[in-house]
Amino acid sequence: MTKKKLGLLPKIVIAIVLGIVIGAISKSMDLPVIVRIGATYNSIFGNFLNFCIPLIIIGFVAPGIADLGEGAGKTLGLTAGIAYISTLIAGTFAFCVDRALFPAFLKVGSIVMDNAQNAEDTMLPGLFTVEMPPLMGVMTALLISFIIGLGIAITRNKPLKDIFFGFQEIVEKLVANILIPLLPFHIYGIFANMTYAGTVVEIMTVFAKVFLIIIIMHILIIVFQYVIAGTASKKNPFNMIRNMIPAYMTAIGTQSSAATIPVTVDCTKKNGVSKKMAEFVCPLCATIHLSGSTITLTSCAIAVMMLNGWDISIAQMLPFIMMLGVTMVAAPGVPGGAVMAALGILESMLGFNETMLTLMIALYIAQDSFGTACNVTGDGAIAVLMDAIDGGNKQ
């Protein structure tokens, strides 16, 4: 009999609850050392995570760009372009909604997670730390990824391609077998520390409302995508959405766009998309179309920034959203893969520190199922649109 493993989301929930309980007990008994033990683990794991971020960027982005660049035909380029535009629209939509709604229930500047501002009055430090300086900065890693990815695509250098795809496998194993399994302990330590500091109740209350808004935005962006696809294909968008429900529900269960591909393809064919187009677009979009994940990451990032009292502008967020659509390309098909790929630009472009990054991981994974479901449902809309552009060729 196969032993059923506990999923990542239940582990995160247990870690959060345990962190809140231990933090509350430590505060009531005035035993900060219990929290500081967790903070010590956080410090070491956080330094290791920062060391890994440039490696994660190179491991995901360079092979992803190389793969796209070597694809043949205008269909691939057009599909990738539409997927990217869809991701940008989703992120910009999230920004506009967040700016309009969040101030109504979120007290700007109510929680300070910036280490530069009286950190000793909020989060307890660890007992010791181990420095692990990264090999390079985040922007350096991104530039190297672009240069190598495009270089492999242009030169068709197979030995170099094999090396970087082999490196991608190593990074995927690092994320899936080391970073992701250790995350619950990291999240436990952060929530225990926030509870001791007295900020966790407000954070949890705020993000319960943020999550509701995110799910509503997911639904609205799906409707928008299918209205566009339905207009182009002269099909009823709501009938097509109904046909995609099995893919949506499967994605909620698997938390992986890649694992949902067979169901996504089958549902897309039921919407009248040709076999050839469905089997090409859906697997491709599983790695490059992340509208739901972009909404979640953008919204959570804006909420964290508002809680810290940071100024937020479209001039600041649009470049972040544009880069987000690139860095998440070919993120691994494991729960939390997209947020792990996005950590670099959260740190370099928005200035998030370790505590904020950890909170982002916890918040994103709590919404990962719904974000993934939005992603794969949108993949079907792109397939319908591409099929209409292609003339409905039934090859």
Kinemage of the C-alpha trace (Angstrom):
@kinemage 1
@onewidth
@group {chain A} dominant
@subgroup {mainchain}
@vectorlist {calphas} color= white
{ca met a 1} P 0.000 0.000 0.000
{ca thr a 2} L 1.427 3.369 -1.062
{ca lys a 3} L 1.881 5.825 1.765
{ca lys a 4} L 0.227 9.147 0.953
{ca lys a 5} L 2.555 12.107 1.393
{ca leu a 6} L 1.448 15.347 2.998
{ca gly a 7} L 1.291 18.091 0.365
{ca leu a 8} L 3.225 21.350 0.510
{ca leu a 9} L 0.206 23.544 1.247
{ca pro a 10} L -0.841 21.530 4.361
{ca lys a 11} L 2.768 21.677 5.556
{ca ile a 12} L 2.778 25.467 5.116
{ca val a 13} L -0.504 25.769 7.014
{ca ile a 14} L 0.850 23.600 9.859
{ca ala a 15} L 4.044 25.688 9.937
{ca ile a 16} L 2.071 28.940 10.145
{ca val a 17} L -0.220 27.654 12.908
{ca leu a 18} L 2.694 26.182 14.857
{ca gly a 19} L 4.667 29.407 14.467
{ca ile a 20} L 1.753 31.472 15.790
{ca val a 21} L 1.231 29.118 18.756
{ca ile a 22} L 4.927 28.918 19.695
{ca gly a 23} L 5.364 32.664 19.233
{ca ala a 24} L 2.372 33.401 21.477
{ca ile a 25} L 3.562 30.973 24.168
{ca ser a 26} L 7.097 32.397 24.061
{ca lys a 27} L 5.767 35.932 24.427
{ca ser a 28} L 3.428 35.053 27.320
{ca met a 29} L 6.225 33.214 29.172
{ca asp a 30} L 8.854 35.812 28.198
{ca leu a 31} L 11.091 33.169 26.595
{ca pro a 32} L 12.560 34.890 23.515
{ca val a 33} L 15.249 32.210 23.190
{ca ile a 34} L 12.661 29.803 21.709
{ca val a 35} L 11.876 32.277 18.954
{ca arg a 36} L 15.556 33.109 18.468
{ca ile a 37} L 16.326 29.434 17.775
{ca gly a 38} L 13.889 29.610 14.861
{ca ala a 39} L 15.383 32.968 13.859
{ca thr a 40} L 18.817 31.340 13.738
{ca tyr a 41} L 17.529 28.746 11.270
{ca asn a 42} L 15.855 31.560 9.308
{ca ser a 43} L 19.115 33.459 9.088
{ca ile a 44} L 21.104 30.465 7.821
{ca phe a 45} L 18.407 29.284 5.422
{ca gly a 46} L 17.828 32.854 4.205
{ca asn a 47} L 21.522 33.275 3.415
{ca phe a 48} L 21.532 29.946 1.569
{ca leu a 49} L 18.419 30.991 -0.361
{ca asn a 50} L 20.076 34.274 -1.364
{ca phe a 51} L 23.107 32.287 -2.514
{ca cys a 52} L 20.850 30.082 -4.665
{ca ile a 53} L 18.779 32.858 -6.270
{ca pro a 54} L 21.280 33.720 -9.068
{ca leu a 55} L 21.703 29.989 -9.781
{ca ile a 56} L 17.917 29.555 -9.962
{ca ile a 57} L 17.630 32.463 -12.416
{ca ile a 58} L 20.336 31.081 -14.723
{ca gly a 59} L 18.991 27.537 -14.428
{ca phe a 60} L 15.448 28.556 -15.391
{ca val a 61} L 15.778 31.535 -17.706
{ca ala a 62} L 18.730 30.595 -19.950
{ca pro a 63} L 17.344 27.173 -21.029
{ca gly a 64} L 13.839 28.632 -21.360
{ca ile a 65} L 15.004 31.360 -23.750
{ca ala a 66} L 17.197 28.880 -25.637
{ca asp a 67} L 14.240 26.536 -26.086
{ca leu a 68} L 11.929 29.264 -27.333
{ca gly a 69} L 14.571 30.727 -29.619
{ca glu a 70} L 15.202 27.391 -31.330
{ca gly a 71} L 11.510 26.810 -32.049
{ca ala a 72} L 10.571 26.864 -35.696
{ca gly a 73} L 7.837 28.872 -37.397
{ca lys a 74} L 5.845 32.013 -36.777
{ca thr a 75} L 3.259 30.056 -34.745
{ca leu a 76} L 5.694 29.713 -31.853
{ca gly a 77} L 6.684 33.372 -31.927
{ca leu a 78} L 3.062 34.530 -32.108
{ca thr a 79} L 1.988 32.182 -29.310
{ca ala a 80} L 4.845 33.354 -27.075
{ca gly a 81} L 4.008 36.986 -27.859
{ca ile a 82} L 0.307 36.554 -27.030
{ca ala a 83} L 1.167 34.666 -23.821
{ca tyr a 84} L 3.519 37.448 -22.726
{ca ile a 85} L 0.994 40.190 -23.530
{ca ser a 86} L -1.644 38.254 -21.562
{ca thr a 87} L 0.735 38.080 -18.593
{ca leu a 88} L 1.428 41.831 -18.804
{ca ile a 89} L -2.293 42.631 -18.979
{ca ala a 90} L -2.946 40.435 -15.931
{ca gly a 91} L -0.197 42.105 -13.908
{ca thr a 92} L -1.254 45.632 -14.905
{ca phe a 93} L -4.894 44.791 -14.123
{ca ala a 94} L -3.837 43.538 -10.691
{ca phe a 95} L -1.860 46.745 -10.058
{ca cys a 96} L -4.855 48.947 -10.904
{ca val a 97} L -7.279 46.918 -8.753
{ca asp a 98} L -4.823 46.722 -5.847
{ca arg a 99} L -4.177 50.471 -5.855
{ca ala a 100} L -7.925 51.132 -5.844
{ca leu a 101} L -9.050 48.564 -3.236
{ca phe a 102} L -6.206 47.778 -0.836
{ca pro a 103} L -6.132 51.182 0.958
{ca ala a 104} L -9.769 50.603 1.992
{ca phe a 105} L -8.796 47.816 4.420
{ca leu a 106} L -5.007 47.967 4.626
{ca lys a 107} L -3.374 50.475 6.972
{ca val a 108} L -0.400 51.873 5.086
{ca gly a 109} L 2.823 51.710 7.112
{ca ser a 110} L 1.244 49.695 9.926
{ca ile a 111} L 3.889 46.935 9.895
{ca val a 112} L 7.610 47.512 9.402
{ca met a 113} L 9.550 44.568 8.013
{ca asp a 114} L 12.427 46.643 6.688
{ca asn a 115} L 15.609 45.674 8.572
{ca ala a 116} L 16.877 49.216 8.270
{ca gln a 117} L 14.044 50.591 10.389
{ca asn a 118} L 14.264 49.581 14.048
{ca ala a 119} L 14.419 45.842 13.361
{ca glu a 120} L 15.364 45.232 16.973
{ca asp a 121} L 11.918 46.509 18.017
{ca thr a 122} L 10.052 44.110 15.737
{ca met a 123} L 11.833 40.886 14.765
{ca leu a 124} L 14.185 39.032 17.111
{ca pro a 125} L 17.682 38.265 15.709
{ca gly a 126} L 19.130 34.758 15.509
{ca leu a 127} L 21.719 33.468 17.955
{ca phe a 128} L 24.326 33.410 15.175
{ca thr a 129} L 24.522 33.385 11.408
{ca val a 130} L 26.679 31.930 8.637
{ca glu a 131} L 27.492 34.245 5.759
{ca met a 132} L 26.961 32.781 2.271
{ca pro a 133} L 27.608 35.544 -0.278
{ca pro a 134} L 26.107 34.788 -3.716
{ca leu a 135} L 28.413 34.297 -6.674
{ca met a 136} L 26.847 37.268 -8.495
{ca gly a 137} L 24.074 39.826 -8.256
{ca val a 138} L 20.552 39.191 -9.493
{ca met a 139} L 20.775 41.552 -12.482
{ca thr a 140} L 24.103 40.002 -13.466
{ca ala a 141} L 22.454 36.577 -13.419
{ca leu a 142} L 19.560 37.851 -15.554
{ca leu a 143} L 21.904 39.418 -18.119
{ca ile a 144} L 24.014 36.254 -18.299
{ca ser a 145} L 20.830 34.203 -18.765
{ca phe a 146} L 19.643 36.391 -21.652
{ca ile a 147} L 23.051 36.374 -23.364
{ca ile a 148} L 23.540 32.622 -23.027
{ca gly a 149} L 19.927 31.745 -23.900
{ca leu a 150} L 19.869 33.900 -27.022
{ca gly a 151} L 23.409 32.793 -27.910
{ca ile a 152} L 22.442 29.121 -27.803
{ca ala a 153} L 19.328 29.830 -29.890
{ca ile a 154} L 21.278 31.749 -32.548
{ca thr a 155} L 24.361 29.525 -32.776
{ca arg a 156} L 22.476 26.240 -32.173
{ca asn a 157} L 25.415 25.134 -30.043
{ca lys a 158} L 24.208 21.696 -28.912
{ca pro a 159} L 27.054 20.920 -26.459
{ca leu a 160} L 26.470 24.238 -24.676
{ca lys a 161} L 22.726 23.661 -24.739
{ca asp a 162} L 23.178 20.228 -23.171
{ca ile a 163} L 25.322 21.767 -20.412
{ca phe a 164} L 22.712 24.375 -19.478
{ca phe a 165} L 19.824 21.932 -19.686
{ca gly a 166} L 21.824 19.652 -17.414
{ca phe a 167} L 22.354 22.603 -15.075
{ca gln a 168} L 18.598 23.231 -15.202
{ca glu a 169} L 17.998 19.675 -13.970
{ca ile a 170} L 20.377 20.292 -11.061
{ca val a 171} L 18.597 23.530 -10.140
{ca glu a 172} L 15.184 21.863 -10.368
{ca lys a 173} L 16.404 19.126 -7.995
{ca leu a 174} L 17.794 21.824 -5.684
{ca val a 175} L 14.423 23.576 -5.591
{ca ala a 176} L 12.253 20.447 -5.390
{ca asn a 177} L 14.357 18.353 -2.998
{ca ile a 178} L 16.085 20.915 -0.759
{ca leu a 179} L 14.584 24.413 -0.820
{ca ile a 180} L 10.883 23.500 -1.011
{ca pro a 181} L 11.048 20.783 1.730
{ca leu a 182} L 12.932 23.184 4.052
{ca leu a 183} L 10.518 26.072 3.446
{ca pro a 184} L 7.928 25.073 6.092
{ca phe a 185} L 10.589 25.326 8.839
{ca his a 186} L 11.610 28.734 7.507
{ca ile a 187} L 7.996 29.921 7.440
{ca tyr a 188} L 7.461 28.569 10.971
{ca gly a 189} L 10.371 30.685 12.231
{ca ile a 190} L 9.138 33.848 10.517
{ca phe a 191} L 5.569 33.495 11.830
{ca ala a 192} L 6.800 32.684 15.349
{ca asn a 193} L 8.916 35.837 15.215
{ca met a 194} L 6.073 37.977 13.849
{ca thr a 195} L 3.740 36.632 16.551
{ca tyr a 196} L 6.289 37.499 19.244
{ca ala a 197} L 6.563 40.985 17.713
{ca gly a 198} L 2.758 41.343 17.731
{ca thr a 199} L 2.295 41.841 13.962
{ca val a 200} L 0.931 38.486 12.833
{ca val a 201} L -2.770 39.127 13.574
{ca glu a 202} L -2.895 42.184 11.335
{ca ile a 203} L -0.965 40.416 8.574
{ca met a 204} L -3.300 37.410 8.582
{ca thr a 205} L -6.411 39.604 8.662
{ca val a 206} L -5.183 41.744 5.778
{ca phe a 207} L -4.160 38.838 3.581
{ca ala a 208} L -7.429 36.965 4.045
{ca lys a 209} L -9.027 39.931 2.256
{ca val a 210} L -6.176 40.145 -0.269
{ca phe a 211} L -6.678 36.476 -1.173
{ca leu a 212} L -10.385 37.022 -1.841
{ca ile a 213} L -9.598 39.917 -4.177
{ca ile a 214} L -6.942 37.828 -5.958
{ca ile a 215} L -9.372 34.951 -6.634
{ca ile a 216} L -11.961 37.400 -8.007
{ca met a 217} L -9.281 38.895 -10.286
{ca his a 218} L -8.364 35.392 -11.476
{ca ile a 219} L -11.976 34.810 -12.507
{ca leu a 220} L -12.257 38.195 -14.226
{ca ile a 221} L -9.036 37.726 -16.217
{ca ile a 222} L -10.234 34.285 -17.376
{ca val a 223} L -13.509 35.830 -18.568
{ca phe a 224} L -11.540 38.583 -20.347
{ca gln a 225} L -9.281 36.041 -22.067
{ca tyr a 226} L -12.211 33.973 -23.301
{ca val a 227} L -14.176 37.013 -24.464
{ca ile a 228} L -11.182 37.934 -26.656
{ca ala a 229} L -10.797 34.327 -27.865
{ca gly a 230} L -14.558 33.969 -28.363
{ca thr a 231} L -14.736 37.177 -30.396
{ca ala a 232} L -11.923 35.984 -32.665
{ca ser a 233} L -13.319 32.460 -33.062
{ca lys a 234} L -17.042 33.423 -33.025
{ca lys a 235} L -17.680 31.023 -30.130
{ca asn a 236} L -19.554 31.499 -26.860
{ca pro a 237} L -16.884 32.392 -24.259
{ca phe a 238} L -18.884 31.081 -21.315
{ca asn a 239} L -19.475 27.703 -22.969
{ca met a 240} L -15.718 27.460 -23.533
{ca ile a 241} L -15.016 28.355 -19.900
{ca arg a 242} L -17.425 25.627 -18.797
{ca asn a 243} L -15.550 23.098 -20.948
{ca met a 244} L -12.286 24.104 -19.213
{ca ile a 245} L -13.564 23.422 -15.669
{ca pro a 246} L -11.939 19.927 -15.509
{ca ala a 247} L -8.537 21.506 -16.274
{ca tyr a 248} L -9.160 24.224 -13.671
{ca met a 249} L -10.039 21.688 -10.975
{ca thr a 250} L -7.119 19.411 -11.900
{ca ala a 251} L -4.700 22.341 -11.568
{ca ile a 252} L -6.084 23.141 -8.116
{ca gly a 253} L -5.253 19.574 -7.083
{ca thr a 254} L -1.813 19.272 -8.713
{ca gln a 255} L -0.562 22.876 -8.247
{ca ser a 256} L 1.390 22.279 -11.467
{ca ser a 257} L 0.688 23.553 -14.987
{ca ala a 258} L 2.949 20.833 -16.393
{ca ala a 259} L 1.116 18.034 -14.595
{ca thr a 260} L -2.225 19.364 -15.882
{ca ile a 261} L -1.192 19.445 -19.579
{ca pro a 262} L -3.075 16.259 -20.663
{ca val a 263} L -6.341 17.521 -19.154
{ca thr a 264} L -5.787 21.035 -20.544
{ca val a 265} L -5.251 19.618 -24.042
{ca asp a 266} L -8.367 17.444 -23.817
{ca cys a 267} L -10.562 20.338 -22.622
{ca thr a 268} L -9.143 22.610 -25.315
{ca lys a 269} L -10.049 20.091 -28.018
{ca lys a 270} L -13.634 20.114 -26.674
{ca asn a 271} L -13.677 23.835 -27.451
{ca gly a 272} L -13.202 22.976 -31.119
{ca val a 273} L -9.473 23.627 -31.318
{ca ser a 274} L -7.632 21.457 -33.827
{ca lys a 275} L -5.608 18.543 -32.421
{ca lys a 276} L -2.395 19.942 -33.869
{ca met a 277} L -2.875 23.412 -32.348
{ca ala a 278} L -4.067 22.151 -28.945
{ca glu a 279} L -1.108 19.785 -28.610
{ca phe a 280} L 1.310 22.567 -29.538
{ca val a 281} L -0.053 25.593 -27.653
{ca cys a 282} L -1.064 24.016 -24.317
{ca pro a 283} L 2.320 22.419 -23.452
{ca leu a 284} L 4.134 25.574 -24.592
{ca cys a 285} L 1.899 27.911 -22.570
{ca ala a 286} L 2.276 25.688 -19.494
{ca thr a 287} L 5.785 27.159 -19.145
{ca ile a 288} L 5.391 30.683 -20.570
{ca his a 289} L 1.834 31.833 -19.769
{ca leu a 290} L 1.451 32.729 -16.092
{ca ser a 291} L -1.340 35.300 -15.855
{ca gly a 292} L -2.719 33.866 -12.601
{ca ser a 293} L 0.706 33.653 -10.963
{ca thr a 294} L 1.450 37.230 -12.040
{ca ile a 295} L -1.769 38.500 -10.456
{ca thr a 296} L -0.941 36.687 -7.214
{ca leu a 297} L 2.679 37.841 -7.026
{ca thr a 298} L 1.877 41.434 -7.993
{ca ser a 299} L -0.962 41.691 -5.469
{ca cys a 300} L 0.967 40.107 -2.593
{ca ala a 301} L 3.993 42.294 -3.334
{ca ile a 302} L 1.893 45.472 -3.362
{ca ala a 303} L 0.195 44.477 -0.091
{ca val a 304} L 3.562 43.835 1.604
{ca met a 305} L 4.896 47.163 0.301
{ca met a 306} L 1.822 49.051 1.518
{ca leu a 307} L 2.080 47.461 4.970
{ca asn a 308} L 5.642 48.788 5.123
{ca gly a 309} L 4.548 52.270 4.063
{ca trp a 310} L 6.456 52.196 0.766
{ca asp a 311} L 5.473 54.399 -2.158
{ca ile a 312} L 4.000 52.436 -5.064
{ca ser a 313} L 3.821 53.738 -8.622
{ca ile a 314} L 3.174 52.317 -12.078
{ca ala a 315} L 6.689 53.459 -13.070
{ca gln a 316} L 8.062 51.148 -10.382
{ca met a 317} L 5.689 48.208 -10.825
{ca leu a 318} L 5.448 47.989 -14.639
{ca pro a 319} L 9.145 47.072 -15.122
{ca phe a 320} L 8.724 44.515 -12.312
{ca ile a 321} L 5.673 42.990 -14.034
{ca met a 322} L 7.485 42.934 -17.391
{ca met a 323} L 10.486 41.186 -15.862
{ca leu a 324} L 8.232 38.823 -13.919
{ca gly a 325} L 6.833 37.480 -17.193
{ca val a 326} L 10.372 36.585 -18.259
{ca thr a 327} L 11.886 35.222 -15.057
{ca met a 328} L 9.053 32.737 -14.527
{ca val a 329} L 9.597 31.175 -17.975
{ca ala a 330} L 10.297 27.459 -17.568
{ca ala a 331} L 9.837 27.596 -13.786
{ca pro a 332} L 9.722 23.976 -12.623
{ca gly a 333} L 6.420 22.132 -12.424
{ca val a 334} L 6.599 21.904 -8.631
{ca pro a 335} L 4.469 23.841 -6.149
{ca gly a 336} L 6.062 27.213 -5.467
{ca gly a 337} L 8.273 27.144 -8.573
{ca ala a 338} L 7.083 30.532 -9.879
{ca val a 339} L 7.706 32.401 -6.628
{ca met a 340} L 11.157 30.825 -6.289
{ca ala a 341} L 12.008 32.101 -9.766
{ca ala a 342} L 10.635 35.547 -8.874
{ca leu a 343} L 12.618 36.020 -5.640
{ca gly a 344} L 15.515 37.617 -7.472
{ca ile a 345} L 13.538 40.509 -8.945
{ca leu a 346} L 11.521 40.973 -5.747
{ca glu a 347} L 14.852 41.578 -4.054
{ca ser a 348} L 16.649 43.553 -6.753
{ca met a 349} L 13.816 45.599 -8.291
{ca leu a 350} L 11.492 46.122 -5.312
{ca gly a 351} L 14.064 45.977 -2.504
{ca phe a 352} L 12.493 43.151 -0.483
{ca asn a 353} L 14.520 41.837 2.439
{ca glu a 354} L 14.678 38.283 3.792
{ca thr a 355} L 11.584 38.601 6.002
{ca met a 356} L 9.531 40.066 3.157
{ca leu a 357} L 10.708 37.391 0.725
{ca thr a 358} L 9.740 34.636 3.163
{ca leu a 359} L 6.316 36.187 3.684
{ca met a 360} L 5.904 36.353 -0.108
{ca ile a 361} L 6.729 32.642 -0.391
{ca ala a 362} L 4.166 31.713 2.259
{ca leu a 363} L 1.477 33.948 0.756
{ca tyr a 364} L 2.109 32.777 -2.790
{ca ile a 365} L 2.036 29.068 -1.931
{ca ala a 366} L -1.249 29.590 -0.067
{ca gln a 367} L -2.681 30.838 -3.396
{ca asp a 368} L -0.636 28.604 -5.702
{ca ser a 369} L -3.482 26.226 -6.560
{ca phe a 370} L -5.782 29.023 -7.730
{ca gly a 371} L -3.010 30.832 -9.597
{ca thr a 372} L -2.052 27.649 -11.423
{ca ala a 373} L -5.718 26.972 -12.251
{ca cys a 374} L -5.995 30.463 -13.735
{ca asn a 375} L -2.803 29.882 -15.741
{ca val a 376} L -3.929 26.632 -17.376
{ca thr a 377} L -7.475 27.855 -18.057
{ca gly a 378} L -5.970 30.853 -19.843
{ca asp a 379} L -3.769 28.488 -21.880
{ca gly a 380} L -6.965 27.128 -23.434
{ca ala a 381} L -8.044 30.645 -24.434
{ca ile a 382} L -4.730 31.259 -26.180
{ca ala a 383} L -5.137 27.941 -28.038
{ca val a 384} L -8.608 29.016 -29.243
{ca leu a 385} L -7.224 32.388 -30.364
{ca met a 386} L -4.270 30.807 -32.172
{ca asp a 387} L -6.576 28.294 -33.860
{ca ala a 388} L -8.773 31.150 -35.093
{ca ile a 389} L -5.725 33.007 -36.426
{ca asp a 390} L -4.532 29.803 -38.113
{ca gly a 391} L -7.920 29.402 -39.784
{ca gly a 392} L -9.054 26.388 -37.732
{ca asn a 393} L -6.783 23.952 -39.545
{ca lys a 394} L -7.846 20.478 -38.421
{ca gln a 395} L -4.627 18.686 -39.190
